[in-house]
């Protein structure tokens, strides 16, 4: 199979394919099991056992742990190679210390993360030829309060140096710095400083502290809004968006438990709830716009929106969403009561083997016929 270059992925003819990867810390290893299934489907469809997901997808984007995976995929890594990185580094990255409790200092040192990203990505820049397909990384610039979607589209307004501007063009950002910024979860790791213009540094934190921990809707806008420079056409047979989660759970608390919470605990609960609301809104909007063989029930009033299409016309895209609900009945036989309590934590490498097992089971839900033949690579 002939490999397409970045220009062919972004500006060549034919339908376009987007892959969006959620944040979730060590739970990203669950996402890798879903990706392995999709990689196998691509290899079967193409008849090429060496095909990688960068051959199939024209834009790959992620937030936090999803950014690590997205960048690796865009470089042409296989899923097996990325999983080896996760397994090797999980314990070193999330190594606890008596002197770190996440209050006065972050719980974990950023040094192992930085060393791993430097080893894997070296001095690759966002505009470098090593990236064989479109890549987008979501981070939050906290000193200005603005989410940043940093991408490698050469037609993007900030990819090259703007006339009269002293800002750093997207193409010059080191990939390892951008990904490190996206993974800098507050209380877990120090923020990442990046030179954004002559004499100006921005302070970046995890992109999950924004509406885009699930970056799927943001990637759709990046691909289709004219201002971003891609302007891909919409339509159920012209645009495919595949969105992968890292696992989720329902929140059910006793009202009296909420009333008795300390103020700081209420603050944390409120932030987590806000992130969950943003993820749910992402899914609702995308199901509303699309044709989706994986549509789930949003709520008891709206159902799965199968009878609704935004504007009453044709779907704007085909949308596939794959995730795991950790409190679903099928998982209760796989997890002990203690594991059910801790499996959602993003900083427990001891959960990785169990997350792999759960991900492998969930990957069985990814069916060949979900991927329409109209999106096959020529």
N, C-alpha and C positions, 0 to 999 in steps of 0.2 A: 504494500500500500504506500502510495506517495504521500509524504508528510506535507502538510500545508504550513506556510510561514505565518507570522503575525499579521501581515498585510492581508493575506487571503482569508484568515479567520475573521478579521474585523471588517473588511471592505469587499470581500469576494461575493459572488452571486449565491443565491440559494437561501434556504432557511437557516436560522441562527439558533444556537443552543447555549443556554446559560446554566451554570451550576452555582448554587448559593449554599454556603456552609455556616451553620450557627456556631456561636461561642459556647463554652461549657467546661473549660479546663481539661482535666484528665479524661473527662467523658468523651472527648474527641476520638478516643480509640473505638467507641461504639460506632461513630460515624464512619470510620474506616472499614468496618465490616459491611456497611451499606454500599460504600464505594467499591469494595472488592466485587460485589455482585454486579454492579453496573459496569465495571471494567470487564468482567467476564462476558456480559451481554454484548459490549462493543466488540470484543475480540471474536465472538461468534458471528456477529453481523458482518464484520469486515473480512472474516477468514484469515485474520492476521494475529497470531499469538503474541506478537510483540507490541500490539497497539496499546497506547496509554490514553488516559482520559483527556490529555491535552490535544490528542488527535481529534477527538469528538467534539468537545466543548469549545465554543468560540469566545466565551468570557467565563472566567472562574473567579469567584469572590468570596471572601470570608471575614468573619469578625473573631478576634481573640484566638482561641485554639483553631477555629476555622480558617483564620488568616495563615497560620503555619501550614495547614494542610493545603490551602488554595495555592500558596506560593510554591510549595513543593510540587504540586500537580502541574502548575504552569511551567515549571522547569523540566517537565517530562518524567518526573519520578513515577515509579510504579507504586501501587498501594502497599505491596509487601515491603518495599524500601522505607516508606513513611512509617509503617507500623514498627519496624525495627528501631527507628529513631525514637518513637514514643516509648517503647519498652525499655530501651537503654537509659533514657533520660528521666523517666517519670519519678523514680526515687530520688535522683540527685536534685531535680528542680524543686520538688516539694519536700525537702528535708527540713524538719522542724528544728527549732532552736529554743532553749530555755529563755533566752533573752529577747525573743521575738514573740509578741502576742497579738500583733495587728492593731494595737491601740496607739502607742507612741512610735513604734517602728513597724514597717511591713512584716508580715509573718515569715516571708521567705526572701532570701537574697536573690537579686537579679543576675548575679554573676554566672550561675550555671546556664540560665536562659541565654544570656549574651554569648557565652562560649559555644553553646550548641548552634545558635543561629549563625555565628561567624564560621563555624566549621562547615555547616551545610550550604550556606549561601555566599560565603566569601565576600568578595568586593563587587558582586553583581549589583548593578543599579537598575532602577525601574525601567529605564530606557534601553537596557542592555539586550543584545541579541540572544542571550541565554533563555529568555522567556519566549516560549514558542507559541503562546496564545494570549488572549486578553486576560489581565489580572486586575482585580480591584481589592483594596484592603481598607476596612473601616476602622478608624480610630477617633478618639474624642480629644480635641484640643481644649484643655480645661481652662487655660488662661484667657481664652476668648469665649468659652462656652459653646463652641461650634463643633458638630460632627464633621469629620473630613473623610471623604471617599477618595483615596489616592490610587490612581490607575495609570496604565501604560498605553492609553490610546494616543497615538502621535498626532491626531487631529483635535485632541482636547485643548481647551483654551489655556491651560496651565502646564501643558507638557513641555513646551519649549520656553525659552526666555521671552517675556513679553516686552515689547518696545518701551523703553523708558522706565522699566521696572527693575528693582533690585531684589525681587523675590527669587527664591530657589525654584527652578523648574522641576516638575514632577520627574522628568527623565534622569535627573541627577541625584535623586534620593537613593541612598543605599537600601537595598531590599531588606537587609537584616534590621536596620533601624526602624523602618516602617512597620515591619511585622512585630518587632519588640514593643513599639508604641501601642499597637492594637491589643497586645496581651498584658499590658500593665494594669491589672485589676487593682483598684484601690483596696487598701489594707493587706493585699497579698504581695504586691511588688511596688517598687519605686516608680514614679512616672518616668517617661523617656523624654529627654530634651533633644529637639531636632532644629537645626539651623534652617529657618524658613525664609530668611532674607538677610542681606548684608547687615550685620550687627544685631540681628533679632533671632532669638530662639523661642520656639513654642514648647509648652509643657503638655505632653500627650499622655492620656490614660486609655484604658481598655475601651474599645468601641462598643462593648456591651452596655456601657453607661450612657446609652443613647437609645433612640427608638429602633436601632438596627442591630441588636444582638442576633436576631434573625435578619440577615441582610437582603432577603429575596426581593422585597418591594423596592428597596433602594437600587438594586442591580437592574431591575426592570426599568426604572426611571433613567438610570445611567445609559442603558441601551437604546432608549426610545426618545427621550427629550432632546430636541434639536440643539439646545445649548451645550450639551456635553460632547457633541461632535461625532456621534455614531449614527443616530437617526435610523435605527433598524426598523423595517416595516413590521406592523403587527398583523395578527391573524392566527387562527387556531392551527393552520398548517404551515405557518411561516416563522413562528417563534415558540420555542420550547424552554420552559423554566423548571429546573429540577432543584428542589430545596430539601436539604437534609438537616435533621436536628441531632442533638446530643442527648436526648432523653428529657422528659418533663414529668411533672407530677401535679396533682390537684391539691389545693390548699384548703384544708378544713380544720378550723379551730373552734374551740368552745368560746362563746361570747365572753364568759367570765375570765377565761385565760387572756383574751385580748385586753380586757379592762384592767387586769392586774399587771400587764407588761410594764417594764421600766421604759422610760422615754427613749433611750438609745435603742432598745429592742424594737420598739414601735417604729422608729426611724428606719431600721434595717428591713423590717417586715414590709413597710410601706414601699421602699425602693424595689424590693424583690417583686412585690405585687404590681408595681408600675411596669417593670420589665416584662412580666407575664402578660399584662394588658396589651403592651405594644406588640408582643409576639402574636397574641390572638387577633389583634386588629390587622396585622400583616396577612395572616391566613384568610381572614374574612374578605379583605379587599381582593386578594388574588383569586380566591374561589369565585367571587362576584364577577370578576373580569374574564374568567377563563372557561375552557372546557377541561374538566379534571376527572380522570378515572379514579383518583385517590381521594376525592373530596370527603371530608369528615363532617359530622354534625357539629355545627358551630354552637347552637343552643336549641332549646326545645321550641322556640318560636320560629326561627328561620330555617331550621334543619340544616342540610348540607348545601343549600343555595342552588341545587341542581335545576330548579325551575326559574332561576334568576340570572340574567346577564346584564351587566351595567349598560344602561342606555337602551336595553331591549333589542339590541342588534346582534351581530355576530361576535363570538368570543375574540378577545384581543390576543390570546395566547393559549397554548396547552400548558397546564400546570400540574406538576407532580410533587407531592410532599410526602416524605417518609420520616417517621419519628417513632419513639417508644414512650408510652405512658408507664412510668415505673409502678403505679398503683393499679394497673390493669390486672384482672383476675388471673390471666394466663401466666403472670410472673410470680404469683404468690407461692407456687410450688417450686420455683427456682431460687428463691431468696429466703434466707432466714429472717426472723423478726428484726434482728440487729442490722442485717444488710439492707432491709427495707428502709430503715431509719437513716442509713449513711450513704446509700448508693447514689443519691443526687449530689452529694458533696463534690466540688470540683477539684479538691486538693488531696484526694486519698488514692495514692498509687496502688495500695493493696486491693483496691476494687477492680483493677484493670482486667484480670482474668475473667471475672464475672461479667464485666461489661463486654468483653469480647464474645462470651457465650450468649449474652442477651442480643448483641448486635447480629450475630450469625443467625439466630432464630428469626429476628425481625427482617433480615435480608431476604428471607423466603417469601415475603410479601411483595417483593419487587418482581413484577411479572414482565415477561418479554413483550406482551401485547400492550403494555402501558406506553411503550416507546413506538410511536407510529412510524411506519416505513418511510413516510415523507421526510423524516429527519435523519435518515441514514446518510452516511458519508458517500458521496459519489465515488 
